[in-house]
Amino acid sequence: MEVRVDPLVCEANGVCESLVSEVFELDDDDNLTILQPNPPAGLADKVRHAVRSCPKAALSLDE
């Protein structure tokens, strides 16, 4: 599993960070950082939910 963000689409709403802060982080300039591009299996369901919950569909997941 690999998580990606399209920075041109991301509006830094923070939904993903609020759902899985172990994987997603917004910095002070509202740039999203993927802390774990290949998250562990134990976070897979939470990451899938975060990707689906992105209001701008800026996140993608390669499984």
C-alpha positions in Angstrom: 0.0 0.0 0.0 1.3 3.4 -0.9 -0.4 6.7 -0.1 0.0 9.8 -2.3 -1.3 13.3 -2.3 -1.8 15.7 -5.2 -0.6 19.0 -3.8 -2.3 20.9 -6.5 -5.7 19.6 -5.4 -5.2 19.4 -1.6 -6.8 22.3 0.2 -5.4 21.3 3.6 -8.8 20.6 5.2 -7.1 18.3 7.7 -9.7 15.5 7.5 -7.0 12.9 6.8 -4.8 14.2 9.6 -7.7 14.0 12.1 -8.4 10.4 11.0 -4.9 9.0 10.9 -2.3 11.4 12.4 0.3 8.7 12.3 0.3 8.9 8.5 -0.8 12.5 7.6 0.4 15.8 8.9 -0.3 19.4 8.0 2.5 21.9 8.6 2.2 25.5 9.6 2.0 26.5 5.9 -0.9 24.1 5.3 1.2 21.7 3.3 0.3 18.0 3.7 3.1 15.6 4.5 2.7 11.9 4.2 4.6 10.7 7.2 4.3 7.0 6.3 3.9 6.6 2.5 3.8 2.9 3.0 1.7 2.6 6.2 1.8 -0.7 8.2 -1.0 -3.2 7.7 -2.5 -2.3 11.1 -3.4 1.2 9.7 -4.7 0.0 6.3 -8.4 0.4 7.1 -8.0 3.8 8.7 -5.9 5.0 5.8 -8.5 3.7 3.2 -11.2 5.6 5.2 -9.1 8.8 5.2 -8.5 8.6 1.4 -12.2 8.1 0.8 -13.0 11.0 3.2 -10.9 13.6 1.5 -13.3 16.3 0.5 -11.2 17.3 -2.6 -10.2 13.7 -3.6 -6.6 14.8 -3.3 -5.4 11.5 -1.9 -4.8 8.3 -3.8 -3.9 4.8 -2.7 -2.0 2.1 -4.7 -2.5 -1.3 -3.2 
